[in-house]
Amino acid sequence: MKILARSLGAGILALTLTACGAHRGNVQSSSWAEGGLFNAKAEGGLLRAGGGSRNLSSSDDGSSLDGEVLGVRLTNKNFDIPVVYNDEVSQWLEYFTGVGRRHFNVYLERKAKFEPVIVPKLKAAGLPQDLIYLAMIESGFSTAAHSHAGAVGPWQFIQSTGRLFGLKSDWWMDERRDPHKSTDAAVNYLSRLYSEFGDWRLACAAYNSGELKIRRAIAKLGTRDFFEIARDRKALRRETKDYVPKMMAAAIIGKNPEAFGFRTFEASNELTDFTEVRIPRAENIRTVARIAGVSKDKLMEINPSLLRCCTPPQSGPYTIRVPKGDAASAVIAAVDAGEIGRYADFRRHVVRRGESLSKIARNSGVPSEAILAMNDIRSAKGLKPGTELVIPERGGAGAMGAMVASAKVRGQAKGNRMIASVEGRPLMHTVKKGETLVAISRRYDVRVKEIRRWNSLSRAKNPRPGSRIKLYVRNENSEAI
């Protein structure tokens, strides 16, 4: 989206927002645009001269369809956005069920994850729930979608537009990627567009092209009918002419997948089944994941705003999402014990030509092992000019010591991960006064829930100082401590 300034009179300045327009064809991320599905053009062009519309809607507002679509009798003919079946929509239906079928099936599968996030927010705001298909044609439901115009996330906001609607973005984080927060922003924007145009076809077209373009087209042609405007050769760009029929076609298939030979996917709670935990200061994501007993990738999946290996520094407390249940309980306990949120700061460093890891470590006062561990780099050979690093600042001896110890344990246990089902004798650890399971798990690079399972400890029961607990590790040289 782009932004244009316009006056609302009496010294009030509003911002006219424009979708990334013709630039959306230049997609940097292949994660959502495999095969260019949503940037494709139907064979011979979508809008033929003269239009040739065949409106099969059974109601004036296009809220339901009668008859057959591509020879398919629909089982769900009701929509809460005005959907029609005409030549323009038909050609997109043919594309999605033909050349683009494999990719469209991927986006239907993703829709099952995003639906529990998007639909309740649309419903709560009193907006049509079928606007979920606008997100489908914007990004294919990908948090990583990124256009050359700088539009990012499921709803494809550019940075300035995102900020206007409350989405923060910088080197450390980008809330445009967050399904929950970006949907809130999209709901606000779409509400504003509908308030102005009073027609969902025009509102959706404006989401793509910007309000100003639609205002000018209405003024020039003297009509508020989207398809009449779209048939004018110069009123709208090709992408905007395609945009509304494409969304209608996606909605027709999305509400009748089996009728068109697609799979039906059950709604998933992957993006909603979490607990939010407030971390007082910056922290390494790997540390939080280990304490939670989940993979780093899983934690990043439910926190897509995070762009780096840590929570944003210098921003005060940060709320992170953790899977519900034992994972959330472990992280909350670690925060209460001061085991999470230990770092004063992190900073960005770009490797310069001729700069070695040892030099970076020496200048920053941070051990080489900590720098490598923090950035998921296996060895100094992975550092090349231009590489962007996250450098932890000193958050006290305990914080830095824990990071170095964690790095060393990972190095020693590389390829020999501590696991529950391992043959041989366990390592016996004597619990010290004030020592928590979180601290022990970090020291040995194991999960808290594994320690509890190995020692038959309930969630409410912690080992007493002086007691000995079992830790299973594939390291023949390990000694009891």
C-alpha positions in Angstrom: 0.0 0.0 0.0 1.1 3.6 -0.7 0.0 6.7 1.1 -1.3 10.0 -0.3 -2.2 13.0 1.8 -5.5 14.7 1.4 -7.4 17.4 3.3 -10.5 16.8 5.3 -10.9 20.5 5.8 -10.4 22.8 8.8 -6.8 21.8 9.3 -7.5 18.1 9.6 -5.1 15.9 7.6 -6.1 12.3 6.7 -4.0 9.8 4.8 -5.3 8.2 1.7 -4.0 4.6 1.5 -3.1 2.7 -1.6 -2.5 -1.0 -1.9 0.8 -2.1 -3.5 -1.0 -1.9 -6.8 0.8 -3.1 -9.9 3.9 -3.8 -7.9 2.2 -6.8 -6.2 3.3 -8.9 -9.1 6.9 -8.5 -8.0 7.0 -10.8 -5.0 10.1 -11.3 -3.0 8.8 -14.1 -0.8 8.1 -17.4 -2.7 6.4 -18.7 0.4 3.0 -17.6 -0.7 3.2 -16.9 -4.4 4.3 -20.3 -5.7 3.5 -20.2 -9.4 2.3 -16.6 -9.1 -1.3 -17.8 -8.4 -2.7 -14.5 -7.2 -0.8 -12.5 -9.7 -1.8 -14.6 -12.7 -3.8 -13.4 -15.6 -6.6 -15.6 -17.1 -5.8 -16.7 -20.7 -6.6 -13.9 -23.1 -7.2 -11.3 -20.4 -9.9 -11.1 -17.8 -12.1 -8.4 -19.0 -13.1 -8.7 -22.6 -14.3 -5.7 -24.6 -18.0 -5.1 -24.0 -17.9 -6.9 -20.7 -20.3 -9.7 -21.5 -21.6 -10.0 -17.9 -24.0 -12.9 -17.0 -25.2 -12.0 -13.6 -26.8 -15.1 -12.1 -27.4 -13.6 -8.7 -30.8 -14.4 -7.2 -30.9 -11.1 -5.2 -30.2 -7.5 -6.0 -27.3 -7.2 -3.7 -25.6 -10.4 -5.0 -25.7 -12.1 -1.6 -26.6 -15.5 -3.1 -26.2 -17.3 -6.3 -28.7 -19.3 -8.3 -28.1 -21.9 -11.0 -24.8 -23.6 -11.8 -21.2 -22.3 -11.8 -18.9 -24.0 -14.3 -21.4 -26.8 -14.5 -21.2 -27.2 -10.7 -24.3 -26.9 -8.5 -23.3 -25.1 -5.4 -24.1 -26.4 -1.9 -23.5 -23.1 -0.2 -24.9 -20.3 -2.2 -25.1 -17.6 0.5 -22.5 -14.9 0.9 -22.3 -11.8 3.1 -20.4 -9.9 0.5 -22.0 -9.1 -2.9 -20.9 -12.0 -5.2 -22.0 -12.4 -8.8 -21.2 -14.9 -11.5 -20.3 -13.2 -14.7 -17.6 -13.5 -17.4 -15.0 -11.8 -15.3 -15.6 -14.1 -12.3 -15.9 -17.2 -14.4 -12.5 -16.8 -15.9 -10.9 -16.7 -12.4 -12.9 -19.7 -11.4 -11.5 -21.5 -14.4 -8.0 -20.5 -13.5 -8.2 -21.5 -9.9 -9.7 -24.9 -10.7 -7.3 -25.4 -13.6 -3.7 -24.1 -13.8 -3.8 -22.7 -10.3 -5.5 -25.7 -8.6 -2.5 -27.1 -6.7 -1.6 -23.7 -5.2 -5.2 -22.8 -4.4 -5.4 -26.0 -2.4 -2.4 -24.9 -0.3 -4.2 -21.6 0.5 -7.4 -23.5 1.5 -5.3 -25.5 3.9 -3.8 -22.3 5.3 -7.2 -20.8 5.6 -8.1 -23.5 8.2 -5.4 -22.0 10.4 -6.3 -18.3 9.8 -10.1 -18.6 10.0 -10.3 -18.9 13.8 -8.2 -15.6 14.0 -9.8 -13.6 11.2 -13.5 -14.5 11.2 -14.3 -13.7 14.9 -12.7 -10.3 14.5 -14.7 -9.5 11.3 -17.9 -10.7 13.1 -17.2 -8.6 16.2 -16.7 -5.5 14.1 -20.0 -6.2 12.2 -18.1 -6.7 8.9 -18.9 -9.5 6.4 -17.1 -12.7 7.4 -16.4 -13.5 3.7 -13.9 -10.6 3.7 -11.5 -13.4 4.8 -11.1 -14.0 1.0 -9.6 -10.6 0.6 -6.7 -11.8 2.8 -6.5 -14.9 0.7 -6.0 -13.0 -2.6 -3.7 -10.5 -0.9 -1.2 -13.0 0.5 -2.4 -16.6 0.3 -2.6 -16.5 4.2 1.2 -16.2 4.6 2.8 -14.2 7.4 6.0 -14.0 5.4 4.4 -12.5 2.2 6.5 -9.6 1.1 6.1 -7.5 -2.1 8.7 -5.4 -3.9 6.6 -2.4 -2.9 7.2 -3.2 0.7 3.8 -4.7 1.5 4.1 -7.3 4.2 2.0 -9.9 6.0 -1.4 -11.6 5.5 -3.1 -8.3 4.8 -0.2 -6.7 2.8 0.3 -3.4 4.7 3.2 -1.1 3.7 5.1 0.3 6.7 3.5 3.8 6.7 0.0 2.4 6.4 0.7 -0.2 9.1 1.9 2.5 11.5 -1.2 4.6 10.8 -3.3 1.7 12.0 -1.1 0.9 15.0 1.3 -1.7 13.6 4.9 -1.3 14.8 7.8 -2.4 12.6 11.5 -2.0 12.8 14.7 -4.2 12.4 13.7 -6.3 15.5 10.0 -6.9 14.9 7.2 -6.4 12.4 3.6 -6.5 13.6 2.3 -6.5 10.0 3.3 -10.2 10.0 1.1 -10.9 13.1 -2.3 -12.5 12.1 -4.1 -11.0 15.1 -2.7 -7.5 15.0 -2.7 -7.1 11.3 -6.3 -8.3 11.1 -7.3 -5.7 13.7 -5.7 -3.1 11.4 -7.4 -4.5 8.3 -10.8 -4.4 10.1 -10.3 -0.8 10.9 -9.2 0.1 7.4 -12.0 -1.8 5.7 -14.6 -0.3 8.1 -13.3 3.2 7.1 -13.5 2.3 3.3 -17.1 1.0 3.6 -18.1 4.0 5.6 -17.0 6.2 2.6 -18.2 4.1 -0.4 -21.1 2.2 1.1 -20.4 -0.7 -1.3 -18.2 -3.6 -0.6 -17.0 -4.0 -4.2 -15.8 -0.4 -4.2 -14.4 -0.7 -0.7 -12.3 -3.8 -1.7 -11.2 -2.1 -4.9 -10.1 0.9 -2.8 -8.2 -1.5 -0.5 -6.2 -2.4 -3.5 -5.8 0.9 -5.4 -6.4 3.5 -2.7 -9.5 5.7 -2.0 -8.4 8.5 -4.3 -8.3 6.3 -7.4 -11.9 5.1 -6.8 -13.2 8.6 -6.0 -11.8 9.9 -9.3 -13.3 7.0 -11.2 -16.7 7.5 -9.7 -16.5 11.2 -10.5 -15.3 10.7 -14.0 -17.8 8.0 -15.0 -20.8 9.0 -12.9 -21.5 5.5 -11.7 -20.8 3.5 -8.5 -21.1 0.1 -10.2 -17.6 -1.5 -9.9 -18.0 -3.6 -13.1 -19.0 -0.5 -15.1 -16.0 1.3 -13.8 -13.8 -1.7 -14.5 -14.9 -1.8 -18.2 -13.5 1.7 -18.8 -10.1 1.4 -20.3 -8.4 4.0 -18.2 -10.3 4.3 -15.0 -8.5 1.5 -13.1 -5.3 -0.4 -13.4 -5.4 -4.0 -14.6 -4.7 -5.3 -11.1 -7.6 -3.5 -9.5 -9.9 -4.6 -12.4 -8.9 -8.2 -11.6 -9.0 -7.8 -7.8 -12.7 -7.9 -7.1 -13.6 -10.8 -9.5 -10.7 -12.7 -8.2 -12.0 -12.3 -4.6 -15.5 -13.4 -5.7 -14.1 -16.5 -7.4 -12.0 -17.3 -4.3 -15.2 -17.0 -2.1 -17.3 -19.2 -4.4 -14.7 -22.0 -4.3 -13.8 -21.4 -0.6 -17.4 -21.9 0.5 -17.9 -24.9 -1.8 -14.5 -26.7 -2.0 -15.7 -30.2 -2.5 -18.1 -29.2 -5.3 -15.0 -28.0 -7.2 -12.9 -31.1 -6.3 -10.9 -29.5 -3.5 -10.3 -30.9 0.0 -12.2 -29.6 3.0 -9.9 -28.7 5.9 -11.0 -28.6 9.5 -10.4 -25.3 11.3 -7.2 -25.5 13.4 -6.4 -23.8 16.7 -2.6 -23.5 15.9 -2.7 -19.7 15.9 -5.1 -19.2 18.8 -4.2 -21.9 21.4 -1.6 -19.9 23.3 -1.1 -17.9 26.6 0.5 -14.5 26.6 3.4 -14.0 29.0 4.9 -10.7 29.8 8.7 -10.7 29.8 10.2 -7.8 31.7 13.3 -7.3 29.6 14.9 -8.6 26.4 15.5 -12.4 26.1 16.9 -15.0 23.7 14.0 -16.8 22.0 15.9 -20.1 22.2 16.0 -19.8 26.0 12.2 -19.2 26.1 11.6 -22.2 23.8 13.8 -24.5 25.8 12.1 -23.6 29.1 8.7 -24.0 27.4 9.6 -27.4 26.1 8.9 -26.5 22.5 11.1 -25.9 19.4 12.3 -22.5 18.5 10.5 -22.8 15.2 7.2 -23.5 17.0 7.6 -20.4 19.2 8.5 -18.3 16.2 5.4 -19.6 14.3 3.0 -18.3 17.0 5.1 -15.1 17.3 5.6 -14.2 13.6 6.2 -10.5 14.5 9.7 -11.4 15.8 12.3 -11.0 13.1 15.4 -11.8 15.2 16.6 -14.4 17.7 15.4 -12.3 20.7 12.6 -10.2 21.9 12.9 -6.5 21.0 15.4 -4.6 23.2 15.0 -1.1 24.6 11.2 -1.4 24.4 10.4 -2.3 27.9 8.4 -5.4 28.7 7.4 -7.6 25.8 4.4 -9.9 25.6 5.3 -13.2 24.0 2.9 -16.0 23.1 3.6 -19.5 24.5 1.5 -22.7 23.9 -1.1 -23.2 26.6 -0.6 -25.7 29.5 2.8 -26.9 30.8 4.7 -24.7 28.4 3.1 -21.5 29.6 3.3 -22.5 33.2 7.1 -23.2 32.9 7.7 -19.8 31.2 5.6 -17.9 33.8 7.5 -19.7 36.6 10.8 -18.8 35.0 9.8 -15.1 34.7 8.8 -15.1 38.4 12.1 -16.6 39.3 14.1 -14.0 37.3 15.3 -16.7 34.8 13.8 -14.9 31.8 14.3 -11.3 30.9 17.8 -11.1 32.1 19.5 -9.0 29.4 20.0 -5.2 29.5 19.9 -4.9 25.8 20.7 -6.4 22.4 22.2 -4.5 19.5 22.6 -4.9 15.8 26.0 -5.3 14.2 26.8 -5.6 10.5 30.1 -7.6 9.8 32.6 -5.5 7.9 35.1 -6.7 5.4 38.2 -8.1 7.2 36.4 -8.2 10.6 36.8 -11.5 12.5 34.7 -13.1 15.1 37.4 -12.6 17.7 37.6 -8.9 16.9 33.9 -8.5 17.2 33.9 -10.4 20.5 36.8 -8.3 21.8 35.3 -5.0 20.9 31.8 -5.9 22.2 33.1 -7.6 25.4 30.9 -10.6 24.5 32.4 -14.1 24.3 32.6 -15.6 20.8 30.6 -18.7 21.9 27.7 -16.4 23.0 27.7 -14.5 19.7 27.6 -17.7 17.7 24.9 -19.2 19.9 22.8 -16.1 19.8 22.8 -16.0 16.0 22.5 -19.8 15.3 25.9 -19.8 13.5 27.9 -23.0 13.8 31.4 -21.5 13.3 33.2 -18.3 12.6 33.4 -19.5 9.0 29.8 -18.5 8.7 30.6 -14.8 9.1 30.8 -12.9 5.9 30.9 -9.2 5.2 27.3 -7.9 5.4 26.1 -10.5 7.8 23.8 -9.0 10.4 24.4 -10.1 13.9 22.5 -9.7 17.2 25.0 -8.9 19.9 23.9 -9.3 23.6 24.8 -6.5 25.9 25.9 -7.3 29.4 22.9 -7.9 31.6 25.0 -8.8 34.7 27.4 -11.7 35.2 24.7 -14.2 35.7 23.0 -13.4 32.4 26.1 -13.5 30.3 27.5 -16.5 32.1 24.2 -18.4 31.4 24.5 -17.6 27.8 28.1 -18.8 27.5 27.3 -21.9 29.5 24.3 -22.6 27.3 26.5 -22.2 24.2 29.1 -24.6 25.6 26.5 -27.2 26.5 25.1 -27.0 23.0 28.6 -27.5 21.6 29.3 -30.5 23.8 25.9 -32.1 23.2 25.9 -31.4 19.4 24.5 -34.5 17.8 24.0 -36.1 21.2 20.9 -34.3 22.4 19.8 -35.1 26.0 16.7 -37.3 25.6 14.3 -39.2 27.8 14.6 -42.6 26.2 18.3 -43.4 26.4 20.1 -46.5 27.5 22.7 -46.4 30.3 23.0 -44.7 33.7 21.6 -41.2 34.2 23.7 -38.3 35.3 22.8 -37.5 39.0 22.5 -33.8 39.9 22.4 -32.5 43.5 19.9 -29.6 43.8 21.5 -26.6 45.4 19.7 -24.1 47.6 17.7 -21.6 45.5 18.2 -23.6 42.3 15.2 -24.0 40.1 14.3 -26.6 37.5 14.5 -23.8 35.0 18.1 -23.1 35.9 18.9 -26.8 35.8 17.3 -27.3 32.4 19.3 -24.4 31.0 22.5 -25.7 32.4 22.1 -29.2 30.9 20.2 -28.0 27.8 17.1 -30.2 28.6 13.5 -29.3 29.0 11.8 -28.8 32.3 9.0 -31.2 31.4 11.6 -33.9 30.7 13.2 -33.4 34.1 9.8 -33.8 35.7 9.0 -36.9 33.7 12.4 -38.6 34.5 11.9 -37.9 38.2 8.1 -38.3 38.5 7.7 -34.7 39.7 4.2 -33.2 39.4 3.8 -29.6 38.3 3.1 -28.6 41.9 6.2 -30.4 43.3 9.8 -29.2 43.0 12.9 -31.0 44.3 14.2 -29.9 47.7 17.8 -28.6 48.1 20.1 -31.5 48.7 18.0 -34.0 46.8 19.4 -35.8 43.8 17.6 -35.9 40.5 18.2 -37.9 37.3 19.3 -36.3 34.0 19.7 -38.5 31.0 22.5 -37.4 28.7 24.3 -39.1 25.8 27.8 -38.2 27.1 29.9 -41.0 28.5 32.3 -38.5 30.2 29.5 -36.8 32.2 30.0 -36.9 35.9 27.5 -36.6 38.7 27.4 -33.0 40.1 
